[in-house]
Structure formats: C-alpha cells, structure tokens
C-alpha cells in the first residue's frame, strides 16, 4: 500500500473469504475488518465458478521457462489475464542460460505481447534478478505460469534464502510437479512483496475484466472504423479490422486470438448472468418459504 493512500475498510462477515495479499485490520489479535481490495486475481472455472487466487496485486510476473517451447497463445492469454484484473503484466523468460540466442526469443515474445516489459532471468548466473527487483520495488507482485518454469527458484533468489520448495523437472517435456501447493506472501529485501503461486496451466478471462480491451487496444481502435456498430469483425462488409488484416497492419493470428478471447469473455458473461439469475430465484424462493412459515406460525384470527 503506497504512502498517503487512504484506507477504506469493509466489515468482515463470516462468509467472506480472505485471500493472500488482503490487508486487514486487527484488534485484540482478531481480524475486525478487511481493507477494500484494489485488484482481485481470480480464475474463472466453467463448472466451479470463480476461484480466488490473490488480492491487491500490482504486478503480474508472467513466467515461461526457456527449457521448453514458448507458446504464443499461452503468452497472450496470461498477459491478457494480467490486464484483466487491472495489474501491470511483466513477461519473464527464465533459464536463459540454456538459450543460444536470447535476443531472438525476446523479439519473438515482443511480437506476441507488444508494449509489455519482457525480462530475461537465470538463477544459475544471476542474470535479470536486479531487473525483477526493480519491477517489484514498492509493489506487490505475483507469479503465474506453468509448473517447472522456475517461479519458486526465482522467489528463493529474490528472498536470498530458501523459502519455497523447488521440485524436479521432467526431462521429456520440461514440466514440473506442483511443488508449491499453497500461496504465500514474502516481504522482499529492500522493499516490495511477492506472492508465490502454484503452477497455473489455464486461466479463464472474467466477464467484467478489461484485459481484451487493454491487450488488443490496436484492434479495438480499428473497430471504431467499422460500418456497423455491432460488427463481429469476422465476415461483415466494411469491417475496419478485417481491412487492417488484409493490408498487413494486423497479423492474422493476432486477429484470430482477439476473436477467441472476445468469445470467451462473452461466454463468461453468460455464465455470470446465469448464476445471478439462479441466485435471484433462490432468494425469491427463500422469501416465499419464510412467508409461508410465518403464516403457519401466526395464523390469522377469525
């Protein structure tokens, strides 16, 4: 929390779940209230709904290991997810001591995630650790990325001590087991905080996030030139986005990723609407049941 930032707090009902990164007010060794969350990092699951991961995150460190193939769709998804919660994404390519051409890997990721800071690190050589410290100075950060990408190893390097378990990585696919099974916040030497997360293989976009608009701001701007206000940017005549793709101003795979993420966000909105409608019906049914029980206990007098 920055100096001078006003502290608003909400009462702490028993049903409210705390997340790693929450700020609370403690009195007599008991939590009395929770400060209003600035950002909420959640995973939107089709069946289980939203899963709370962390709160008040300023920087999301999107980490990928150089000991495996860098996947464009996963980079784009994780960066969009970071924008979605209102945090600043920073892409980290770890284990770069295994790469012959680091600049080529950075250039490739820059093409996938324009206007996003990209750092390269190696806990074996110490490369890039100072840059990660600077990115977290005075901020709360968290790692997201696949298991085995080296998140826990980098946490230990940043903390200058063994605070996170580090597991073996399979040689055949460079994947690791979920050694980090819980989330923990660490105070970094020199300022800042880092939340160590279990490996995350899939993250869904939320219904009310702004990640798509932020990550695809170039396409969103072109959409304003479309002939039809409700243009889906697929086959409609006079589509400014399709024209840009045809002219080579927007890469076709970036355009297709945009369409896919927009569709996912709309699906999340439909699920949220369905859940809200179901909750409304449950509240109405409960109110009707209470009214019936009240009439049974207190029958009208003749």
C-alpha positions in Angstrom: 0.0 0.0 0.0 1.5 3.3 -1.1 2.2 6.2 1.4 -0.7 8.5 1.8 -3.2 6.1 0.3 -6.5 6.4 2.1 -7.6 3.2 3.8 -11.2 2.2 3.3 -12.4 -0.8 5.1 -15.4 -3.1 5.0 -16.9 -5.1 7.7 -15.8 -8.7 7.8 -18.7 -11.2 7.5 -18.0 -14.8 8.3 -18.9 -15.8 4.7 -16.2 -13.5 3.2 -13.0 -15.4 2.2 -9.7 -13.9 2.7 -7.0 -14.1 0.0 -3.3 -13.9 0.1 -2.5 -10.2 -0.3 -5.5 -8.9 1.6 -5.0 -6.1 4.1 -6.9 -6.5 7.3 -7.5 -4.5 10.5 -6.6 -6.5 13.6 -7.7 -5.6 17.1 -7.0 -7.8 20.2 -5.4 -10.4 17.9 -8.6 -10.8 15.9 -9.4 -9.7 12.4 -12.1 -7.0 12.6 -12.3 -5.7 9.1 -10.8 -6.1 5.6 -9.5 -3.2 3.6 -11.1 -2.6 0.2 -9.4 -4.6 -2.5 -7.7 -2.7 -5.3 -7.3 -5.7 -7.6 -8.6 -9.3 -7.4 -6.8 -12.2 -9.1 -9.3 -14.9 -9.8 -9.6 -18.0 -12.0 -12.9 -18.3 -13.8 -13.8 -22.0 -14.0 -16.7 -23.1 -16.2 -18.1 -25.6 -13.6 -16.8 -24.3 -10.2 -17.2 -20.6 -11.0 -14.6 -18.0 -9.8 -11.7 -19.2 -7.7 -10.0 -16.5 -5.6 -6.2 -16.6 -6.0 -4.8 -13.4 -4.6 -5.7 -9.7 -3.9 -4.1 -6.3 -4.2 -1.6 -7.4 -6.8 0.1 -4.5 -8.7 2.4 -6.6 -10.9 1.8 -10.0 -12.5 5.0 -11.7 -13.5 4.1 -14.0 -16.4 6.9 -16.6 -16.3 7.9 -19.1 -19.0 10.9 -21.4 -19.0 13.4 -21.4 -21.9 13.8 -25.1 -21.4 10.5 -25.7 -23.3 8.8 -24.3 -26.4 7.5 -20.8 -25.9 3.8 -20.9 -26.8 2.2 -17.7 -28.4 -1.3 -18.5 -27.3 -0.3 -19.0 -23.7 1.8 -15.9 -23.5 -1.1 -13.8 -24.9 -3.6 -15.4 -22.6 -1.6 -14.9 -19.4 -0.8 -11.3 -20.4 -4.4 -10.6 -21.1 -5.4 -12.2 -17.8 -3.0 -9.7 -16.0 -4.6 -6.7 -17.7 -8.0 -8.2 -16.9 -7.5 -7.7 -13.2 -6.1 -4.2 -13.6 -2.4 -5.1 -12.8 0.7 -4.5 -14.8 2.0 -7.6 -16.7 5.7 -8.3 -17.0 6.8 -11.3 -19.0 9.8 -13.2 -17.7 11.7 -15.7 -19.8 13.6 -17.8 -17.3 16.5 -20.2 -17.6 18.0 -18.2 -20.4 21.4 -19.7 -19.8 20.0 -22.6 -21.8 19.4 -20.4 -24.9 21.8 -19.9 -27.7 20.0 -16.7 -29.0 18.3 -14.8 -26.2 17.6 -11.7 -28.3 15.7 -13.8 -30.8 13.5 -15.3 -28.1 12.8 -11.8 -26.7 12.0 -10.4 -30.2 9.6 -13.3 -30.7 7.7 -12.6 -27.5 7.7 -8.9 -28.2 5.7 -9.6 -31.3 3.2 -11.5 -29.3 2.9 -9.0 -26.5 3.6 -5.5 -27.7 4.1 -2.7 -25.2 4.7 -5.2 -22.4 8.1 -5.3 -20.5 10.0 -8.5 -21.1 12.7 -9.6 -18.7 15.2 -12.5 -19.1 16.5 -14.3 -16.0 18.7 -17.1 -14.9 19.1 -18.1 -11.2 22.2 -20.0 -12.2 24.1 -16.9 -13.5 22.1 -14.2 -11.6 21.1 -12.6 -14.9 18.0 -10.3 -14.7 17.4 -10.7 -10.9 18.1 -7.0 -10.3 15.6 -6.1 -13.1 12.9 -8.2 -11.3 13.7 -6.4 -8.0 13.2 -3.0 -9.8 9.8 -4.2 -11.2 8.7 -5.1 -7.7 10.1 -2.1 -5.8 7.4 -0.8 -3.5 4.8 -3.1 -5.1 3.0 -6.4 -4.6 3.7 -8.9 -7.3 2.7 -12.5 -8.1 3.9 -15.2 -10.5 1.7 -17.0 -12.9 2.9 -19.6 -15.3 3.3 -23.4 -15.8 4.8 -25.7 -13.2 8.5 -26.1 -13.7 9.0 -22.6 -15.1 11.3 -21.7 -12.2 9.0 -19.5 -10.2 9.9 -20.9 -6.8 13.6 -20.9 -7.7 13.4 -17.2 -8.5 11.4 -16.5 -5.3 14.3 -18.1 -3.3 16.8 -16.0 -5.3 14.9 -12.8 -4.6 14.5 -13.6 -0.9 18.2 -14.7 -0.6 17.1 -17.7 1.3 15.2 -21.0 0.8 11.5 -20.0 1.4 9.9 -22.0 -1.4 10.1 -25.7 -2.3 11.8 -26.4 -5.6 11.0 -29.7 -7.5 12.4 -31.7 -10.2 11.5 -31.1 -13.8 10.8 -34.0 -16.2 13.4 -34.2 -19.0 10.9 -35.4 -21.6 8.6 -32.3 -21.6 10.3 -29.9 -19.1 7.2 -29.9 -16.9 7.3 -29.8 -13.2 5.1 -31.2 -10.4 3.0 -28.8 -8.4 5.6 -28.5 -5.6 4.1 -25.1 -4.4 0.7 -26.3 -3.1 -0.4 -23.1 -1.4 0.0 -19.4 -1.8 2.4 -17.4 0.4 3.4 -13.8 0.5 7.0 -12.8 1.1 8.5 -9.4 2.1 11.4 -8.8 -0.3 14.7 -7.4 1.0 14.8 -3.7 0.1 11.0 -3.3 -0.4 8.1 -4.9 -2.2 6.3 -8.2 -1.8 5.9 -11.3 -3.9 3.2 -14.0 -3.8 4.3 -17.5 -4.7 1.6 -19.3 -6.6 1.1 -22.9 -7.6 1.7 -23.6 -11.2 -1.3 -22.5 -13.4 -1.9 -24.2 -16.7 -5.1 -22.5 -17.7 -6.7 -19.2 -16.8 -10.1 -18.0 -17.9 -11.0 -14.4 -18.6 -13.6 -12.8 -16.4 -16.9 -11.3 -17.6 -16.2 -7.8 -16.2 -12.4 -7.5 -16.9 -10.7 -5.1 -19.3 -7.9 -7.4 -20.4 -9.1 -7.9 -24.0 -9.5 -4.1 -24.5 -6.1 -3.4 -23.0 -4.1 -6.1 -24.7 -5.8 -5.6 -28.1 -6.0 -1.9 -27.9 -4.8 -1.6 -31.6 -7.7 -3.8 -32.8 -10.2 -2.0 -30.5 -9.2 1.3 -32.1 -9.7 -0.1 -35.6 -13.1 -1.4 -34.6 -14.2 2.2 -34.4 -13.9 2.4 -38.2 -16.4 -0.5 -38.9 -19.5 0.3 -40.8 -21.8 -1.5 -38.3 -21.7 -0.7 -34.6 -22.3 -4.4 -33.7 -19.7 -5.7 -36.1 -18.2 -9.0 -35.1 -15.1 -8.4 -37.2 -15.4 -11.8 -39.0 -17.3 -11.6 -42.3 -19.2 -8.3 -42.2 -18.8 -5.8 -45.0 -17.0 -2.5 -44.2 -15.1 -4.0 -41.2 -12.1 -1.9 -40.3 -10.4 -4.8 -38.5 -10.6 -7.2 -41.5 -9.3 -4.4 -43.8 -6.3 -4.0 -41.5 -5.7 -7.7 -41.5 -5.8 -7.8 -45.3 -3.4 -4.8 -45.5 -1.0 -6.5 -43.2 -1.4 -3.9 -40.4 -2.7 -6.6 -38.0 -1.3 -10.2 -38.0 -3.9 -12.7 -38.9 -3.1 -14.9 -35.8 -3.4 -11.9 -33.6 -6.8 -11.1 -35.1 -8.0 -14.7 -34.5 -6.7 -14.7 -31.0 -8.7 -11.5 -30.4 -11.9 -13.1 -31.7 -11.3 -16.2 -29.5 -10.7 -14.0 -26.4 -13.8 -11.9 -27.1 -15.9 -15.0 -27.4 -14.5 -16.4 -24.2 -15.3 -13.2 -22.3 -18.9 -13.2 -23.6 -19.2 -16.8 -22.5 -18.0 -15.8 -19.1 -20.6 -13.0 -19.1 -23.4 -15.5 -19.9 -22.3 -17.8 -17.1 -22.2 -14.9 -14.7 -25.7 -13.8 -15.8 -27.0 -17.4 -15.4 -25.5 -17.6 -11.9 -27.0 -14.3 -10.9 -30.4 -15.4 -12.3 -30.2 -18.6 -10.3 -29.3 -16.7 -7.2 -32.3 -14.4 -7.7 -34.6 -17.4 -8.0 -33.1 -18.9 -4.8 -33.7 -15.6 -2.9 -37.3 -15.4 -4.2 -37.9 -19.0 -3.2 -36.4 -18.4 0.3 -38.5 -15.3 0.8 -41.7 -17.2 -0.2 -40.8 -20.0 2.1 -40.2 -17.7 5.0 -43.6 -16.0 4.3 -45.4 -19.4 4.3 -43.7 -20.4 7.5 -44.7 -17.1 9.1 -48.3 -17.6 8.2 -48.2 -21.1 9.6 -46.8 -19.9 12.9 -49.1 -17.0 13.2 -52.5 -17.9 11.5 -54.9 -15.1 11.0 -57.6 -14.7 13.7 -61.2 -15.2 12.7 
